[in-house]
Amino acid sequence: MLTVTSANVNGLRAAAKKGFVEWLAATSADVLCLQEVRAEPHQLPEPAGAPEGWHVVHAPAAAKGRAGVSLYSRREPDRVQVGFGSSEFDTAGRYVEADLPGVTVASLYLPSGEVGTDRQDEKTRFMTEFLAHLKELRVRAAADGREVVVCGDWNIAHQRADLKNWRSNQKNSGFLPEERAWLTQVFDPADGGYVDVVRSLHPEVEGPYTWWSYRGRAFDNDSGWRIDLHVSTPGLAARAVKGFVERAATHDERWSDHAPVTVVYDH
């Protein structure tokens, strides 16, 4: 079995003080993909940034205190790659991938965007470049007899079932028609060729949500978004045994505004 967990930590130094270290010590995951680490490796407390028993790759952003992705694995990767060959985004702390036996695992932090600003334009440019990478990665992996799973904060809710308040968010970044159409491309067997693993395991449910705003009582009301995804090649998706969101029991027990998303693969 291969257990993979994805978690946007909303600042790893802050999360480490709120329960992340204890969660990490208890997890049964073989691979852990983190997003929004927001720190240089030397700034991280050792139990969070260089924990015993894990091989860790950090890909911080050139811009201090922004973005940052990391990949933790129980066994040493055969190959590690930071970025995806983009002159604009490879130093932005948004992507790292690692080859493990039979599978390439990647941690992704897709830009969040904001309608009417440069941030949305940046998100669009990223999406265009990244879809090309996803296709190349799938072809390259298949030639090597490997599967692929890209875990992370994709910052797009694909369908109405993926966010509680879809009606009021149709003109907001994260649920724009063009963003949703892009994810449809990613999941099109004739185009991107990938599978939304948790949705394939839970086809008829609302959610399960992975992010809740800190504003109001969003968490208590389960008024969330499902934007943290496991996106895999069909062969690996077919071997997903179970997928679940590790939602905290109470608001006060959260160490991030996102919850970890875990999938167990019969690998």
Disulfide bonds with the S-S distance in Angstrom:
none
